[in-house]
Amino acid sequence: MKWIRFALAIGVVGLAFTAASAQSGGLTIVVSDEVGPLPGAIVTISHETGYVKTTSVQTNVQGEAMFPVLRPGRGYLVEVSMSNYGTQRVSDIQVKINDNQRIPVVLAQEMVETVKVVADGQVVKLEDTQKSTKFSEEFVQDLPVPGRFYQNVLTLAPGVQDADGDGNPNVHGSRERDFKATVSGVSNVDPLTGQQMSQVNPNSIEEMEVITAGAGAEFSRAQGGFANIIQKQGSNEFEGVFEFYYRSHLLDGTGAFDASPNLPKVDFQSLQPSFQLSGPIFKDRLWYRLSHEFIDTELPVPTSGGLVVQTVRQGIHSDQLTWQVSPRNKLAYQYQSDPLEVNGFGVSSLTSFESAQFRDRTSKTQTLSWTAPMSPKILVESLVSWQDLNTIIKPTTEGISNSCALGEPFLESAQCFDVDIGLVTGSYWQTNDDNRQRLTVSSKATLYGGRFWGMSHQFKIGLVAENERYFRALERRPNLTRFLIDLSDQQDQGTDEGATRLAIIFANVAVPRTEDVRATGTNWGLFLEDQVRIRQNLSMTLGLRFDREEINSNGNTPLDPESQFAAFLERVSRLSPSIDAATTLTQFFTGYENVTDFVDQLATDLGENPDNIVLSHAANQSQFWSLARRQENISIVNNNLAPRFSLSWDPWSNNKTRFAVTAGRYYDKLFLNIPLIELEPANANLIYNSEPDAGGVQGAFRVTGLRSSVNPTVNISSVTRDLRTPYQDEWTLGFEREIFAETSISVDYINRRFRDQLQDYDLNHAPGDFGRCVAATPTNPATIAPVMPTDPDFNPEFGNGDGILDDCGGRIIPRAPEEEVDPTSVFLDKGKRLEEPDGKTDLYLQNPGWGDIFLVGNFNRIDYDGVVVALTRRQYRSWEMQASYTWSKAKGDGEDFQQQLGDDRSILQDEKGYQSYDQRHVVKVNATTITPWGFRLGTSISWQSGLPYSLAARELSFDQVHPRLDNAGPNSGRVRQVYLTSQRNDQRNDSYYNVDAKFTKEMNLGRGLNMQVSAEVFNLFNDGTLLIYNPLNQTGQQINGNNVDIRRFGRSWQLGFKLAF
C-alpha cells in the first residue's frame, strides 16, 4: 500500500510541475542568398517518427529561424521556401545533447534541392560552458574499445580515469562512487554502493556525452562527473545488424609474459555475439527495437606470478516499444537486463583464484516514458522507472583450506592473510544475497521564453523523486591473520631458527554468523535554470537546485567512549589511588546489551564450551552497568541547496572564440550501505596458539588451542546521526578558439574542493599522554607511570603526562619463559609479557566494555587542481580527432570510507597525501578516418605518469590500557601499519604508454547489405609495466618488502565481424 501511495503522490507532483530527466538540443537555421541574410523566409521542421510536431517559422532580420528545444536524435527534416526562390530541403539532421546547432541554408532562384547535412554548425558555441566530451555512434564504432562497454568509452575523455578497471571512473579528483551515468533518463547508479548498476547494450546507444566539470542545475547526486546516454528507438525503416567478436590465447599468447618462459601458460578465449533489429509494426504509429548481446569470456588477469584466468558470463539486453499516440504525445516502454556471472573476482598477486569471489548479479530495468513536443519551443519529457538488482557473492571455491591453521576444522576452512609472506589463502569468508531496488518518477520541461527585459531566455525546470530499498541475507565466516613470533633472543642465539618460531593466529569471528537486514531511502530533487543571452556575444546561465534525501534503517544508540573516558578519569582523579576504579565504571560507561547471547552464539560457532569463551572482565561485567546500548532507528535527513552559475563571452562576436567561467556546488548522495554499517554483525578477535607441524610441509603450523588468557571484546560499527551529504565546490576558467575548419583548441582550469567526505575511524582507541615511560621488569611489567604533582617535572598543563604522546609499549621483549609455563604467555598474556616502545604511538582503550568501535562520519576532504588542454576536430573530410593533455594534482585523506585509512588515529597526519588515483600528467589521442578504398581506421593513444604507492610495514603491536583501568580492560594485540617514510603515497610507479588500434574493411554487398570485418589490437607495443597497485582496495602498497602488484597484460587482439541490413 505504501508503494502505491508513493507512486501516486510522485505522479501527481510530477505532472503539476510539468516535469524528468532527459536532455534536449536545438537548431538555428540561417537563411541567406548570394547577397546576404533573407528575412521572411518560411522554415518548416518535421521528424520522420514524430519527435516534433510539424511547425513553420519565419526568419528574422538576421535570416534566422530558431527551434531551440528539440529532442536529441536523428531524422529531422527542414524545408526552406520563399517567394521567387527555389525550395531547399535539409534531411537526416541529427540534434545532439545540449547543442544548439546553426545550419546555413543558401537559397537560389527557382530551383529545388535536397541536401543531407554533414557539418554540425558552429565549432565554438557561446552557451556551451560545460566541460564535456561527446561520442557519437559513428566515432565510437571506429575506435578500439575493449569489450565495447560504455565504461571504457568514458576513460577516453580528458580528466577521466579508471585505475582499477571496474567501470567506476575517477573524474577530476573525485572518488569512484562520485560518478553518475543516466541511461535514457534513468540513473544507472547502484543505490547500495553508489557505483555503476548495470551495463548498456552498445548497439542501442545513439550518442553519449561525458560531463567532467561545469554541469548545469539539472545534474545532481554526484560530485565527480556525469554521463548522458541517449538510446535509439525504432523508425519507419526496417534495420538490422549482427556482430561477432572473438579473442583468444591463440591470438594473444600470454601478452607481456611471452618473455618469461618459466611462467605457466594458460588458455583463454572470448566469444561475443550480438544482434539488433528495429523497424515499424505500424508505420508512423508503432515501432520496435530489439538489442541483445551475449558474452562468454575467459579474462586473463596478470599477476607477478603469471596469468590467472577469470571467467565472465554475461548478457546485455535492451528492448523498446514506441507508440506515437498523437502528433504531440509519444509513449515508449523499455526493458533492460544484464545477467552477469564472474568467477575469480578479486584475484591478484595477493589473492589466488581459489581464494577469490564468485559474483552472480542480474539487473532489470523497466521504463515507461512520455514525450510531449508541444512545439519547437516547448519540450516536456516524463518517465516512471522500476529497477531491481539482485547480487550474490560467495567463495569461488568453497571448502578450500588455508595455509595458516592446521588441526582445527573451524579455522582450516577460513580465509587467512599471512603477514609473513603477504598472501591470502582459503575460501572467501563471506556469502551475501541481496536485492537493491529503485522506483523513479521524473519530469522535465525545456522551453524557449523569447525576449524580455532586453534579453532572450531559455528555461529548464524539473522534478525527480526516487524511492530506494535494500534487503540482504548475510553469512560471515571467520577471517584470520597469522604472524610469526620468535621465542628466543636473536642476538644471543643464531642456531636453528625454525625450532624457536611459533605462530599466533588472530581470528575475527562475527556474531551472529548469519543476519538479515534492510534499509530504505527517499530522494527529491527540484531545479530551475535560466540561460540568458544578454547580448549577441555574452551569455549567462543561472541555476538553482534543491535536493532532499532521507535514509532510514534499524540501528542502535550511538556510543561516545572518549567523553565517557574523560568523565571517568576526572572522577577517579578525586578518589584515593587505593580505591578500585572498577567500582566507578558502572556509572560512566555504556555496556554491551547482550553479553550472554553473544558468548553462547560464539561458543556454538566455534564448537567450544561457553565456559571457555571468557570475555574481558569489563566486557563481561558491562551487562550490569547502568548504561546500556539500546535499539534505535537511524533516520538521516539532509536538505541541500546548490547554486550554479556560468558566464560566456565571445570578444569578437564571430563565433570563433569563447572565454568562460563557471562556479557551483555539487552534492553527492548517501547510499544505503552507510546505515547498514551499524547493522553489521558484532565481532570478536580470538587468539589461537600454533606451533610448527613436525609431520607436515615445511613452514606449516598446527593449531594447539584457543588462548583463554586473552579475553576477546565486542567490536562494532556505528554511524554519525548528523551525517551530511558529501559535496564539492567547483570553479573553472576556460578558453576555446576555432583554429581551422571544424577544429578548435581549448584550455581549461578546474579547481575543486571536496568536503564532508565519508570515512570511518576507531572511536575506542586513541593516542594519549598519561605519564612517563618506564622500563618494564619481570616484577613490574607496567610501562608507564603518571607524573605526579610532587615530581620536579610536573606541569599542570599536561596533567599527569609529560607533554609527549606516549610510546611506552607495543613490542614484546623476548625472554626465556619460566619452567612449565606456556612459552607464548610471555608474548601474549597481560601481566607476564614485557613490552618496550615499538616506534608507534600507543593507542589507549577508551571504553573497556568494547573492542573496536568504528564510526562513519564526514571526516575526510580532497583538494584538486587540474589544467586540460584539448584539440578537437569534428568529423570533416573523412577524419575526426580528440586529443588532450591533463595536468592535475589530487591530495586527500583516502579513496573510500571503508578502507583501513583512518582506523589508526595515531597516523592520521601520515595518511594525508596524494590520492591513490592521482596522476600528474596524462596525454590522450583518439582519432578515426575513412579511406577512399573502404578501410576505416581508428586509434586510441595514451601516456600517463605513474600512480602513487606507499612503503608500509605491518607488525604485531599491543594496545595500552590506562593505569586506572588496569583491572578492567585488556590490552589486545593487533596488526598495525606504519608508513616507513612517514607519508602515504609518496612513491611513484613507472609511467607507461598505451597504443590501441582498429582496422576495418567495409564492403557493400548490394540489396541493402553492408559487411565489415575488423581487427583490433590493444597495447600494440606489448608494454608489460609492473604496477604496485591492488585494484580490489584501490591502493598501491609495498608491505613488509612484498609488492601488492599487477602487471599490464601486453598485446592482445580482437577479431570482429558485422553485417548490417
N, C-alpha and C positions, 0 to 999 in steps of 0.2 A: 504494500500500500504506500509506503514511504517513497518507493521508487516512482510510482505513478504520480503522486503529488509533486515530486521534484520535477519530473519531466514536463508536467502540465504547467507548473509555475514558470519554468525556464522558457517554455514555448511562448507563453503569453507575454513575458517580459521582452523576449527577443523580437516578437512581432511589433511590440509597442515602440521599440527603438529602431524599427525598420532595419534590423540588423543583419557576424560571420567571419569568415576568416580566409577569404581568397584574395587574390591580387587583381589589379586592373592595369591597363595601359591606355594608350591613346594614339590618335592620328591627327596630324595637321596637314591638309592638302594645300599646297601653294600653287596657284594657277597663274600662268603668265603667257604672253605671246612673245614674238620676236622683239617687241618694243619694251615691255615691262609687265608689271602686275595687272591682272584683269579683275576689277571689281564687278560683282553682279553675276558671275558665272554660277551655274547650278551644279552642286556636287551632291551626288546621291550615293549613300553607303548601304550595303546589304551584306548578308552572310549566307553561305550555302546551306548551313544547318541551323539558321535562326539565332546565332549569337547576339544579333542586334535586329531591332525592327527596321525595315527599310525606311530611310529618312533622307530628306533633301534639305540642303543648307545653301544659302547664297554666300559667295565670298565677300569679304570686307574690303576696305580701301587698299589694304596691303595684298589683296588677292588670296587671302587665307580663309579656308573653311575648317573649323575645328570640331573634332569629335573626341573630346578629352577623356571620356570614360567608356572604355570598351573591355570586354573580357579577353584575356590573353588566348592566343591560338591562331591557327591558320584559317584560310578560306574566306577572308574578307574581299569584297569587290567594291571598287569605287568607279563611278561613272561621272565624267565631267562634260557638260554641254553648255553652249552659249550661242546665241543667235549669230549667224554668219560664220560660225566656226564649226569645224568638224568635231564630232563627239569622240572622246577618248575613254577607254576602259582600262583600269589597272586591276588585274586579277591576282588571286592567291596571295594576298597580303598577309603577313604574319604580325600580329600585335604581340609585343613582348612585355614581360612583367615590369611594372614601374617605369615604362619607357614611352614617352610621347614622341613618336617619330614624325619627322617632316618629310613629306613626299612631294617632290616637284612634278608638276604636270604642265607641259607646254602645248598650247592649242595652235593648230594651223587652220588655214582657210578650207572649209567644206571638204573634210575627209574623216574617215572613221578608222581608228586604230585600236588595237588591243595590245596591252603591254603587261608583261609579267615582271613584278618587282624583284630586284635582286639586292639593291642597296638598302641600307637601314636608315637613311636620313642623316641627321647631324651626327658627327663623331663626338663632339663635345656638347653636352646638354646642360643647360644652365641649372635646371631644377634637380639634377641627379647628383645629390651631395652624399649619398650613401657610398661607403667603400665596399663595392660589390664586384663579383666576377660572375658573368653569365656564360652558361654552357648550353649551346643549342644541341638538338639531336644530331644534326649533321656533323658538328665539330667533335662530339664525343665518339661517334661511331668510327671515326678515323684515328682516334688516339688509342695507344696501348693502355688499357685499363685492366688490371688484374681482377679476374673473376667477374668483371663487368658490374661490380657493385657500386651503387651511387656513393657510398662512403669513400671509395678510392678515388672518385672524382673530386670530392671535397678538398683533398690534400693537394690538388693541383693549383688551388687558389693561393695567392700570397698571404702570409700570416697564419696559414692553417697547417698543422702538423698532427701526426698520429704516431707517436714514438712507439707505443706498444702494439699498434696494428689491430686494435679491437673495434675499429669503426667509430670510436667516440673521440673526436678531434679536440685538441687544444687550439684555441684561437686567440692570438694576440695576448698571451699571458694567462689565459683562463684555465681552470681545471677542466677535466674531460667530462664532468657532469654538467657543465655550464653551456652546452650547445643544444639548440632546438631546431629540428627539422620538421617542416609542415608539408604533408603529402595530400594534395587536393583539399586543402583547408583543414586537415585533421593533424593534431600533434602526433609526432612519432617518438615521443619521449616516454620511457617506462615510468609509470607512477611510483614504483617502489624504489628504483635506483637513481632516477634522473638521467639515465643513459639511453641509448637507442633502443627502440622497442621491436622493430621488425624491418625486414628487407623490403625493397620495392622492385617489382619486375622491371628490368631495364628497357624492355621493348615498349612498355607503357608510358615511358617518360617522354614528354614533348620538349620541355625546357626546364632548366634548373638554375637558380640564382643563389649564390653564396654571399651573404652579407656579413662582412667581418668587422665593420665599425660604422657609426653614424646612422643606425637604424631608426626608423620613424616610430611614432607613438603606437602604431598597431602591433608592434613587436614587444613581447614581454615574456616573463617566466624563463629567461635565460640571460646570463650576464656575459657570455662569451661571444657567441655569434648565432646566425640563423641561416637556414636554407629553405627556399621555397621550391617545391617540386610540383610542376603542372603536368597532369597526365592527359593522354589522348582520349577522345571519345570516337564513336563510330561516325561515318559520313555516308553520303549517298552513293559512294563508290565502294564496291567490294574489294578489299585488300587483304593480303596475307603475307606472312613471312615465316620461314622455317630456318633455324640456325642450329649449328652443332659446333662445339669447341672441344678440343682434345689436348691433354697434357700427359706426359709420361716420363719415367726414368730413361726410357729409350731415347728420348729427345734431350733430356737434361743431364743424364749421368748422375753424379752426386754434387753438381754445382761446384762450388769452390773447394769441395773436398776431393776433387779428382787428383789433386797434387799430394794427397795423403793416402797412399795405398794400404797402409796398415789399419785404417779405419774400416769397420764393417760396411758392406754395400747393402742397400735396401732397394726394394722395388716399390713403385707407386705409380698411379695414373689418375687422371681426372676426366670424367665424361660429363658434358654439359649441353644437353639438347634443349631447345625451346621452340615455341611457335606462338604466333599471334594472328588472329582473324578478326576482321571488322567489316561492317557494312550495314546496309539498311534491312530492316524487317518490313517496314512500310516506308516507302520513300517520302522524305520531308516530314516524317512523323515519328518514327521509331527506329533507333539504331542500336547496335551492339558492338562490344569489343571483348575478345577473349585473349588473355595473355597468360601463358604458362611456361615455366622453366623448371627443369629437373637437374639437380646437381649431385653427382656421386664422386667424391674427391678423397684421395689419399694425399694428405698435405704433409710434405717433408718439413720438419722443424729442425733447424741447425742448432746443435749444442756443441760445447767444447769437446765432447766425446764422440761426435759424429751425428748422423741424421737419425731422428726419431719420427715415425710416421703417425700423424694424427688423422683419423678418418672423419669425414663430414658427409652426411646425407641430408639433402635439403630440397624443398620445393618452394618456388616463389610464384604465387598465383594472384591474378588480378582480373576480375570480370566486371563489365559495366553495361548497364542498360539505360538508354537515354530516350526520354519521351518529350516531344515538343507538344505541350498541352495546348498552347495558344501562341500567337505571334510574340507575346510578351512574357510567356511563362514556360519554363523548361524544368523538368524533373529528371534526376539521374539517380540510379541505385547502383552502388558499387560494393563488391565483396572481395576482400583480400585476405590471404593467409600465407604463412611461410613456415611449415613444419620443418624442424631442424634437429638433427642428432649429431653431437660431437663426441667422439671417443678419444680421450687423451688430452682434454683441455687442461692447460696449465703446465704441460710438460716443459722442462728446461734443463739446463746443466745441473740445477739443484734437485729437480724432481724427475724421477723416471716415469715411463709410460704407465707402469702398474700402479704407481702412487698418485697418478693424476686423477682428473674427474671425468665422469660421463655426464653430459648435459642433453636433456631432451626438452625442447621448448616449441610451442606452437602458438602463434599469434593470429587472431582472427579479428578483422575489422569490417563492420558493415556501416555504410554511409548512405544517407538519403539527402540529396542536395537540391535546392530550389534556386534557379537563376532567373532574375527578372530584369532584363534590359529595358527599362521604361522608355528610354530614348538614348541617343548617343551621348547624352549629358548626365544620365542617371543610371546607375547600375546597383542593384540590390542582390546580394547572394547570401543564402542562409543554408544551414545544414544541421542534421542530427546524426550523431555517430555513436556506435557502441563498439568498444574494444575489449577483448578478453585474451590475456596471455597466460598460458599455463607453463610452468617451468619445473622440471625435475632435475635435481643434482644429486649424484650418488657416486660411489667409487667406480673408477674404470674397471678395476678387478677387485672383487670382494674376497676377503679371507686371506689376503697376502700378508705373510709375516714380515715384521720389520727386522732390521739387523741390530737392534739395540737391546731388546729384552727377551731372553730365552727362559723357559721354565715356568712362566706364569701365563696361562692361556688368555686371561683377560687383557694382558698387556701385549702379548705377541702379535695380536691382530690389530693393534692400534698403530696410528701413524706416528713416526718419530723423526725428530731433527737431531742429528748427531753433530754437536758443536765442534767436536774434534776434527772431523773430516768434512763438515759442511754439506751433508747430503740428507735428503728426506727419503725414508723408506716406509713400507707398509701401506695398506689401503687407506684411501682418503677418509677422513674422520667424521664426515657429516653426510646425512641424507636429508634432502629438502624437497617438498612437494607443495607448490603454491599456485595461487591464481591472482592475477593483477588485472583489475577491470577499470574502465573509464566510460562514463556517459558524457557526451559533449553536445551542447546546443550553442550555436553561434550564428551571428548575423552581422553583416557589414554593408553600409551604403556608401558609395562614392558618387559625388555629384559636383558638377561644374556650376559654381554660383554666379558666374558672369562678373560684370564690373560694378563695383560700388565703392564709395569713398576714394574714387580715382584709381582703384587697383582691381585686378582680376583675382578671383578666389576659386580654389578647388578644395572641397571639404571631404573629409572621411570621418565617419562615425561608426562605432561598432561596439558590440557586446558579445562576450563569450562567457559561458559557465560550464564548469566541469565538476563531476562528482566521481571520486576515485575510491576504490575499495581493494583491500588485500586480505587474503586468507592463507594461512600456512600451517603445514604439519611438518614437524622437525624432529629428527633423531640425531643426537650428538654423542659420539663415542670419545673415548679418551684420546688426548693429544699429548705426546711425550716429547721431552727434551732431555738428551743424555749428555753428560760431560764426564771427563775422566779426572781423577784425583790421584796424587802420588803420596803414599803413606810414609815415605822416607824423606829426609832432608837431602836434597840432591847435591848439596855442597859437601856432604860427608860420605856420600855413597855413590859409587859410579858403576856398580855391577847390576846385572840382570834387572833392568828397569821394569820389565813386564811383570815380574813376580810381586812388585810392590804397588801395582796400579789397580785401583778399583774404579767402578763406575757408579755414579749416582744418577738416578732417573727421576725427573720431575714429571708427574702425571697430572695433567689438568683434566678433571672429571666434572661433567655437568650433572646437575641435579635440579629437576628431574631430567632423565635422559631423553624423554620424548615430551613434546609440548605443541599445542595448537594455539595460534594467536590470530588476531585480526586488527586492522586499523582502517580508518576512513578519512577522507579529506574532501573539502568543497572549495572551489576557487571561482571567483567572479572577477571579470575584467571589463572596464569601460574606457573607451578612448575617444578623443576628438582631436582632429588635426586640420589646420588651415594652411594651404600652400598659397602664398600671396605673391603675385607678380607686381612688385612696387613700381618698377619701370621696365622698359624693354630689356635692359641689361642687368637688372637687380631683382633677385628673388629671395624670399624669406619663408621659412616654414616654422610654424608654432604648433606644438603638440602638447597634450597633457593626457596622462594615463593614470587610472586608479585601479588597483588590484586589491582584492581581499582574499586571504587564504585562511582556511580553518582546517586543523588536523586534530583528530580525536582517536584515542585508544585507551585501553586499560593501563594502569601503572601503579606506582607506589609513592608514598610520601617521600619527598627529597631528603637527603641527608646533608648535614653540614658539619663534617668531622673537625675541621680546623677551628671553627668558632667554639665548638664544644670542648675541644682540647685546650684552647686558650683559657676558657672559663674554668676548666678543671685545674689547670696549673695555678691560676690566680687564687683559687680557693685553697689548694693544698699548700701554697706558699705561706699561708697564715696558720697552718697546722704544725704541730710538732713533728719532726722527722721520724719519731718513733711510732707514729700512728700509721697503720697500714692504709695506703692510698686506695686500696681496692674497696674499702668501705664507702668511699666517696664516689666511686664510678657510677653507682646506681642512680645518682642524682643528675648526672650531666650528659651521659652518652646514650645514644639511641641503639637499641639492640636488634638482633635478627629475630623476626617474629615466629619462626617455625623451626627451631633448632632440632627438636626431637624427630620430626618428619624428615628433615634434611639428613640426619645421621642414619636413620633407618633406610632411606632410599639409597644413600651412598653405599651402605653396607650390602644391600641387596644387589646392586650393580656390580660390586667388587667381589661378591661371593664371600664376604667376610662376616664375622660375628660383630654385631653392633658395638659390643664392648671393646673391640679392637680399634674402632674408629673414635678416637678421642680428639675433639676439637680443642683449640686453645682454651685456657682457663676462662678468659674473659668472654670468648665466643660462647662457651657452654653456659656461663652464668648470665649472659645477656638476656636470656628468656625471662629472667626475674627482674630486670631493670625496669624502672618506672616509665621510661620512654621506649616505645617500640614502633617499628615501621608498620604502616597500615596501607591497605589498598586505596588507591586514589586515581580517578580518571585523569588522563592527560588531555588538556584542551588548550591548544595554541592558536591564537588569532592574531593576524597581522593585517593592518591597513596600510598600503603602500601607495604613495603619490609620486609619480615620476614625470618631471618636465622634460621636453625635448625642444631643441632649437637648432636651426641651421640658417646660414646666410651665404648666398652665392652671387658673385659679381663677374660680369664679362666687361672688362675695361674698354674694349674697342667695339663692342656691340656687333661683332661679326661672327658670333657662334664658333669661334676657334680657340678662345682662351677662357679659363674659368679659375677664379680664386674662391675658395670656400672655407668656412669654419662651421663646425658642429659641436654641440655640447648636450649632455643629457645624463640622466641616471637610469640604470638598468637593474631591475630587481630579478633575482633568480627565483628559486622555489624551495620549499621544504618538502622533500619527497617522503613517502610513507615509511621508509626504512629508519627514519630518525626516531619517532616514538617507539618503534619496535625494539630499539636498543634496550629499552627499560624492561621489555618482556623477555629478553634472552634468559635462558635458564641460569640460575645461580651456579657457581662452580667452585671447586676446591682444588688446591695444589697439594697432592700427596707426594711423598718421597719414598722411593724404594732403593734398597741396597742391592748391589750386584757385584760379582767377582768374576775373574777370568774363568772361562769354561774349559776345563782341562781336556775334555774329550771332544770339544767342538772345533770349529775352524779358528784359525789364528785371528785374534782381535775380537772374538765373540765373548760376551759376558752373560752370565746366568744370574737371574734374579734370585736373591736369597730371602727376601721378605720385605714387608711394609715396616717402615720405621715408626713405631708407636710413640717414640720420644719426640718426634717432630709433629706437632699438632697443627692440622690444617685449619684454615679460616675460610669464611664465605666471601667469594668475590662476585661483584655485581656491576651493572652499568645503570646510569641514570641520565635524564635529560633536563636541561635548564628550563624552568617553566616560563621564563620570559624570553625564550628563543626568538631571535629576529631573523627576517629573511635576508640572506646574503645579497650584497649589491656591489656595483662598481660605478664610480663616477668617471666619465669619459669626456675628453675634448680632443678635437682633431683640427689640424690645419692642412689644406690641400691646394694643389695647383695642377691644372691639366691644360695641355696645349696640343692642338692638331698640328702635326709637322709635315705629314704627307697625306695624299688621298687615302681616306679610311684608316689613318694611322695617327695615334696620339701617344704622348708621353705624360706621365703624371708622377708627382712627388707628394707623399702624404706623411704627416707626423701624427702618431697616435699616442696619447697619454691616458693611462688607466690606473685607477687606484681602487683595488678590490678591498672591501671592508666587511666586517662581520662574517668572515669565512668560518665554516664549521670545522671543529676539531674536538677531540676528547683528550682529557688528561686525568691522571690518578689523583683524586681528592685526598686519599687516605695515607699518602706518603709524601712528605715534604722535607726539604732541607731545613736545617735549623742550627742555631748557635746556643748550646745549652751547657757549655763548660769548656774545660781544658783537657786535651787528650793526655792520657796516662798509659804507660806500658802495661799490658796485661801480663799476669803471672798465674801459675797453677793455683795459687791460693786466693788470688783476686782477679778473676777473668774480666772484670769491668774495664772499659777502655776510655771512660770519660768521668771527670769529677767536676762538679759545679764550682764556679769561682764565688766564694762566699764574701760577705761584706768585710770580714776580718782579713782577707787576703790583700797584700800590698798592691796587687794588680787589679783589684776590683774597680769596675767602672759602672756606675748606676745606669749609664746609657745602654749598656749591654746586658743588664740584668745579671744572671748567673753565667753568662757567656764571656768569651774572651775577645769578641769583635771579629771573629773569623768563622765562616761556616764550617761545621765540623766535618772532618775526615779522620775519624779515630779508629774505625774498624772496617770490616768488609772482607779482608783477605785472611785466610786461615794461616796460622803459624804452624808449619809442620813440626811434629814432635812425636816421640815414641809413646804409645799408649801404655797404661799400666797393665800388669798381668791380668789375664782373664777378663779383659774389658773389650767390648766391641770396638775393633780398631777404627771404625768410621765415626765413633762417638766424638772423637777429638776434632772431627771436621764438622759435624752437623749438630750435635746436641748442645743446647744452651746450658751454660754452667760448666761444661767440660772443654769445649774448644777455646782456643786462644786466637784473638784476632789482632791484626795490625792495619794501619792505613793502606788502602788499595789504590789511592790516586783518584777516587771518585767521591764526590761529596756525599756524606751519609744521608740516607732517606729515613726519616723518623715516622713511625707509626702514629697516626692521629687518634683514631677510634679503635681501641683494642678488640672490640667485638667483631671486627670485619677484617678482610684482607684488602684486595684492590677494590676501589670504588671509582669507576671511570665515569666522568661527567662530560656529556656532549654539550658544547656551547659555542658562542661566537668569539673564539679566541684567536683566530688567525687573520692575516692580511697578506696581500700581494701588491707589489708595485711594479708597473710595467711601462716601458718606453720603447717605441718602435718607429722606424722610418722605412717606408716602402717606396721604391722607385719601380714604375711599371711602364712597359712599352707594349701597346695593344694595337694589333692590326686586325680589323674585321675582315670577313670573307670578301676578297677583292682580287680579281684577276686570278682566281683559282687557288689562292692560298690564304691562310689565316694563322695568326700567331698571338700568344700571350706570353710575355717574358717579364720577369720581376726579380728584384733583389731586395731582401728584407734584412735590416739590421735591427736587433731587438735585445732587450735585457729584462728578465723576469726574476725578481727576488721576493722570497716569502718564507713562510714557516712550514709548508708542507703541501702535498699534492692531493690528499684525500683525508676525510675526517676519521677513517678507521685504520690509518697507518699507526705504526708504533711511535711516530713522531708525537711529541707532547706527553707521552706516558711517563717519562722520567723528567721531573721538573728541575733536576739539578743541571741539565744540559740544554735548557731552552735557548739560551743565547748561542750555543754552538749550532743549534738546528736552524737558525736564521741564515739563509744563504740562497744560492741560485736554486730555482725550481728544477726538478729533475727533467723537465721538458724544455729548459732554457737552451736556446741556440743563438749564438751571436750573429752568424751570417748564413743566409740561405739564398741560393740562386735557383730559379725555376724557369724553364723554357718549354712551352707546349706549342707545337706547330703542326699544321696539316697542309697538304697540297694535292691537287688533282692534275695529273699529266694528260696531255692530248692523246696518249696511247692507251688510256683505260686503266692506268695504275693510280691508286690512291695511296699516299704515303703520310704517315704520322709519327711523331716522336715526342717523348717527354724526357727532358734532361734536367737533372738537378745536381747541385753540390751543396753540402751542408756541413757546417762545423760540428764538432763532436758534442754529444750530450755530457753533462757533468756527472761525476760519481764521487763516492766518499771512500776514504780509507778508515775502516772501522774495526774494532776489536770487541769480541763478546766473551765474557767470562763470568764465573760464579761470583756473586757478591752478596753479602748479608745485610739486610736492613737493620736499623738500630731502633731501640726502644728507650724512651726517656726513663731515667732512673726511678721516677715516681710511679712508672707503670711497669716496673721490672717484674712484679709478681703476677701481672695480669696479661701482658701481651707477649707474643713470641717475636723473635726477630728472624723472619723467614729468609731463606736463600732464594735468589732469583738470578737469571742470566741478564746482566746489564751490558749495554752497549756504550762505548765511548768512541769519539772521533779522534783518531791518532794525531791529526793536525789541528784539533780544537775547532774544526769548521766543517760543516756538512757541505758536500758537493763542491769542494774546491779543487777537484781534479777534473781532467777532461779526457774523454775518449778521442780517438783519432777522427779527423774529418773524413768524409767519403763522398764519392760521386756516384751517380746512377744514370744510366742511359737505357731507355726503353724505346723500342721502335715497332711499327706495324706496317706491313706491306700487303696491299690488297689489289687483286686483279679483278676488274669489273667486266662482265660480259653480258651484252644484250642478246637474249635468245629469241626475241621476237614474240608476238602474240601476248605482249604484256609481261613476259618473264624476264627477270634480271637475276643473274647469278654472280656472287662474289666468293672468291677463295682468298683467304688471308693467312698470314704467318706473323705472329707477334713474338718478339724476343724481349725478355725482361732481364735487366742487369747485363747488358750486351757485352761489357768488357770483363765480366766474371769477377767482380770485386767481392772478396770474401773477408771484409774487415771484421775483426772481433770486437764486439761491443760489450763493455761491462754494464749490463742493464738487465733487469728482471721485469719482463712485461707484466707478470702477474701482480706485482705490488708497485709497479711504476717507479722503481728506484734503481739507481746504479750503485753497487756496493762491492768492495773487496773486504771480506770478513775473515779475520784471522789469517790473512795472507791468501785466502781462496777467493778467486773471482766468481761472482754470480753473473754469468755472461751468456750471450747468444752470438752466433756468427751469421752474417749475411749468407743467404743460400748460394748465391752465384748465378750463373747464366741459366735461364730456363726459357722454354719455348711453349707456344700455344698455337695450334693449327685450327683454323676456322672455316666454316662453310655456311653460306647464306643464300637462300633462294627467296626472292620476292615476286609476288604476282598480284 
